[in-house]
Amino acid sequence: MLTSLQNPLIKQLRKLHRTKERHKENLFLLEGTHLLESACANNLALVTVCCTREWRENYQQLWEIAQKRAERSELVTAELLSAIATTVNPDGVVATARRIARDSLPLTQFNLGLVLERLQDPGNLGTIIRTAVAANVDGLWISADSVDLDNPKVLRSSAGEWFKLPMTVSSDLIAVVTNWKAKGMQIVATLPQANKSYWEIDFQRPTMILLGNEGAGLSPELASLADVEAKIPLANQVESLNVAIATALLLYEARRQPQLSESCKII
């Protein structure tokens, strides 16, 4: 059992709290039982797994599965587990995996895609990923100047759904959107000054939805590529909605319309 904060492995894991070190080591953190279960269920190869003795006793089967998938597994004290986790009250296990290359998305066609520009809050991104999986989004494109996809809080906020969504990081969203527009995709920009409410948009054709930075919204350059602009009506002088909430409204409207159309055909 590891007991010292000076252990080389513990030092390395603590460094992974920082974005720079995660990039340098080409590793990311998986914290908690649920994320580890999801990682194993999605056949993710692990580099290390560290857990407390109590956690191992409570999750013997998962421990055995994780051990087989990991290059190294260690028991650690509860104090060390707290030191290597980024959460205030970790549940007893932390693992690492190699960062996944996100420079392309092998899609030749799709029905519903999501484009995120300059998103900064990891909690928002994780929630959007979770919602996108629930709404059956085919793929997500995010700008390179956004929060890291493998930020620990992004993974935790996705509630284990992070592994299920095809995602890519792009240094040129303008080129990405232009390319798909040329292939016939409808481009929908979310803008507060839009003339149409989001439920007035025709989502029954293949569509990319563009959403921007929490404070500044979409850049004019990206917004100018839209075929149609959509807004979310707000009452009582509310200025804006959280971007994750706005995303959920748009995605579920996009999924509702085809179902409504099918119901009408049956009637």
VENBEL-V768310 format. One record per pair of residues at least 24 apart in sequence whose ideal C-beta (glycine too) atoms are under 10 Angstrom apart, sorted by the first residue. I is the first residue (numbers start at 1). J is the second residue. If there is no record, write none. Layout:
I|J  I|J
//
This chain:
1|52  1|53  1|74  1|75  1|76  1|77  1|80  2|50  2|74  2|75  2|76  2|77  2|80  2|81  2|84  3|75  3|76  3|77  3|79  3|80  4|76  4|77  4|80  5|77  5|79  5|80  5|83  5|84  7|74  7|76  7|80  9|48  9|50  9|72  9|74  9|76  9|80  9|84  9|96  10|50  10|74  10|76  10|80  10|81  10|83  10|84  11|83  11|84  12|48  12|84  12|96  13|48  13|50  13|74  13|76  13|80  13|81  13|83  13|84  13|85  13|94  13|95  13|96  14|80  14|83  14|84  14|85  14|86  15|84  16|84  16|86  16|94  16|96  16|150  16|152  17|83  17|84  17|85  17|86  17|152  19|147  19|148  19|150  19|151  22|96  22|99  22|148  22|150  22|151  22|152  23|99  23|148  23|150  25|96  25|98  25|99  26|97  26|98  26|99  27|96  27|97  27|98  27|99  27|150  28|95  28|96  28|97  28|98  28|99  28|100  28|148  28|149  28|150  28|151  28|152  28|154  28|155  29|84  29|85  29|86  29|94  29|95  29|96  29|97  29|150  29|151  29|152  29|155  29|156  30|66  30|93  30|94  30|95  30|96  30|97  30|150  30|152  30|155  30|156  30|160  30|162  30|163  31|81  31|84  31|85  31|86  31|87  31|90  31|91  31|93  31|94  31|95  31|152  31|153  31|155  31|156  32|85  32|87  32|90  32|91  32|92  32|93  32|94  32|95  32|152  32|155  32|156  32|160  33|58  33|59  33|62  33|90  33|91  33|92  33|93  33|160  34|91  34|156  34|159  34|160  35|93  35|94  35|95  35|152  35|155  35|156  35|158  35|159  35|160  35|162  35|163  36|62  36|63  36|65  36|66  36|69  36|91  36|93  36|94  36|95  36|160  37|62  37|65  37|66  37|93  37|160  38|155  38|158  38|159  38|160  38|161  38|162  38|163  38|164  39|66  39|69  39|95  39|97  39|155  39|160  39|162  39|163  40|65  40|66  40|68  40|69  40|70  40|95  40|163  41|65  41|160  41|163  41|164  42|160  42|162  42|163  42|164  43|69  43|163  44|69  44|95  44|97  44|98  44|100  44|163  45|69  45|70  45|71  45|97  45|98  46|70  46|71  46|72  46|73  46|95  46|96  46|97  46|98  47|71  47|72  47|95  47|96  47|97  47|98  48|72  48|73  48|74  48|84  48|94  48|95  48|96  48|97  49|73  49|74  49|75  49|93  49|94  49|95  49|96  49|97  50|74  50|75  50|76  50|80  50|81  50|84  50|85  50|92  50|93  50|94  50|95  50|96  51|75  51|76  51|81  51|90  51|91  51|92  51|93  51|94  51|95  52|76  52|77  52|78  52|79  52|80  52|81  52|82  52|90  52|91  52|92  52|93  52|94  53|77  53|78  53|92  54|78  54|81  54|92  55|81  55|90  55|91  55|92  55|93  55|94  56|92  56|93  57|92  58|91  58|92  58|93  59|91  59|92  59|93  62|93  63|93  66|93  66|95  69|95  69|97  70|95  70|96  70|97  71|96  71|98  72|96  85|152  86|151  86|152  86|153  86|156  87|152  87|153  87|156  94|152  97|150  99|148  99|149  99|150  100|149  100|150  100|163  100|167  101|168  101|169  102|140  102|141  102|142  102|144  102|148  102|149  102|150  102|166  102|167  102|168  102|169  102|170  103|144  103|168  103|169  103|170  103|171  104|168  104|169  104|170  105|138  105|139  105|140  105|141  105|166  105|167  105|168  105|169  105|170  105|176  106|139  106|166  106|168  107|138  107|139  107|141  107|166  107|168  107|180  108|183  109|138  109|180  109|183  109|184  109|185  109|206  110|137  110|138  110|139  110|166  110|180  110|185  110|206  110|207  110|208  111|136  111|137  111|138  111|185  111|203  111|204  111|205  111|206  111|207  111|254  111|255  111|258  112|136  112|137  112|138  112|139  112|185  112|203  112|206  112|207  112|208  112|209  112|250  112|251  112|254  112|255  112|258  113|137  113|138  113|139  113|140  113|141  113|166  113|176  113|177  113|180  113|185  113|187  113|206  113|207  113|208  113|209  113|210  114|138  114|139  114|140  114|141  114|142  114|165  114|167  114|207  114|208  114|209  114|210  114|211  114|247  114|250  114|251  114|254  115|139  115|140  115|141  115|142  115|143  115|170  115|173  115|176  115|177  115|180  115|187  115|188  115|189  115|208  115|209  115|210  115|211  115|212  115|218  115|222  115|225  116|140  116|141  116|142  116|143  116|146  116|147  116|167  116|170  116|173  116|209  116|210  116|211  116|212  116|213  116|218  116|243  116|247  117|141  117|142  117|143  117|145  117|146  117|170  117|173  117|174  117|177  117|210  117|211  117|212  117|213  117|216  117|217  117|218  117|219  117|221  117|222  117|223  118|142  118|143  118|144  118|145  118|146  118|147  118|173  118|212  118|213  118|214  118|215  118|216  118|217  118|218  118|219  118|222  119|143  119|145  119|146  119|147  119|154  119|211  119|212  119|213  119|214  119|243  119|244  119|247  120|145  120|146  120|147  120|213  120|214  120|215  120|216  120|243  121|146  121|147  121|151  121|153  121|154  121|157  121|213  121|214  121|242  121|243  121|244  122|146  122|147  122|148  122|149  122|150  122|151  122|152  122|153  122|154  122|155  122|156  122|157  122|158  123|147  123|151  123|153  123|154  123|156  123|157  123|242  123|244  124|153  124|154  124|157  124|211  124|214  124|242  124|243  124|244  124|245  124|246  124|247  125|149  125|151  125|153  125|154  125|155  125|157  125|158  125|162  125|167  125|243  125|244  126|151  126|152  126|153  126|154  126|155  126|156  126|157  126|158  126|159  126|161  126|162  126|244  127|154  127|157  127|158  127|159  127|161  127|242  127|243  127|244  127|245  127|247  127|248  128|154  128|157  128|158  128|165  128|211  128|243  128|244  128|245  128|246  128|247  128|248  128|251  129|154  129|155  129|157  129|158  129|159  129|161  129|162  129|163  129|164  129|165  129|167  129|244  129|247  130|157  130|158  130|159  130|160  130|161  130|162  130|164  130|165  130|244  130|248  131|158  131|161  131|165  131|244  131|245  131|247  131|248  131|249  131|250  131|251  131|252  132|158  132|161  132|164  132|165  132|166  132|167  132|247  132|248  132|251  133|158  133|159  133|160  133|161  133|162  133|163  133|164  133|165  134|159  134|161  134|164  134|248  134|251  134|252  134|255  135|247  135|248  135|250  135|251  135|252  135|253  135|254  135|255  135|256  136|165  136|251  136|254  136|255  137|165  137|166  137|167  137|209  137|247  137|251  137|254  137|255  138|165  138|166  138|206  138|208  139|165  139|166  139|167  139|168  139|208  140|165  140|166  140|167  140|168  140|169  141|166  141|167  141|168  141|169  141|170  141|173  141|176  141|177  141|180  141|208  141|210  142|167  142|168  142|169  142|170  142|173  143|169  143|170  143|171  143|172  143|173  143|174  143|176  143|212  143|213  143|219  143|222  144|169  144|170  144|171  144|172  144|173  145|169  145|171  145|173  145|213  146|170  146|173  146|213  157|244  173|210  173|218  173|219  173|221  173|222  173|225  174|219  174|221  174|222  174|224  174|225  176|208  176|222  176|225  177|208  177|210  177|221  177|222  177|225  177|226  178|222  178|225  180|206  180|207  180|208  180|225  181|208  181|225  181|226  181|227  185|227  186|226  186|227  186|228  187|222  187|223  187|225  187|226  187|227  187|228  187|229  188|226  188|227  188|228  188|229  188|230  188|250  188|254  189|217  189|218  189|222  189|223  189|224  189|225  189|226  189|227  189|228  189|229  189|230  189|231  190|217  190|218  190|223  190|226  190|229  190|230  190|231  190|232  190|243  190|246  190|247  190|249  190|250  191|217  191|218  191|220  191|223  191|226  191|229  191|230  191|231  192|217  192|229  192|231  192|232  192|234  192|239  192|240  193|217  193|229  193|231  194|223  194|226  194|228  194|229  194|230  194|231  194|232  195|228  195|229  195|230  195|231  196|228  196|229  196|230  196|231  197|230  197|231  197|232  197|233  197|253  198|229  198|230  198|231  198|232  198|233  198|246  198|249  198|250  198|253  198|254  199|230  199|232  199|233  199|249  199|250  199|253  199|256  199|257  200|228  200|230  200|231  200|253  201|227  201|228  201|229  201|230  201|250  201|253  201|254  201|257  202|228  202|254  202|257  203|230  203|250  203|251  203|253  203|254  203|255  203|256  203|257  203|258  204|254  204|257  204|258  204|260  204|261  205|257  205|258  207|250  207|254  209|246  209|247  209|250  209|251  209|253  209|254  211|243  211|244  211|246  211|247  211|250  212|243  213|243  214|240  214|242  214|243  214|244  215|240  215|243  217|243
//
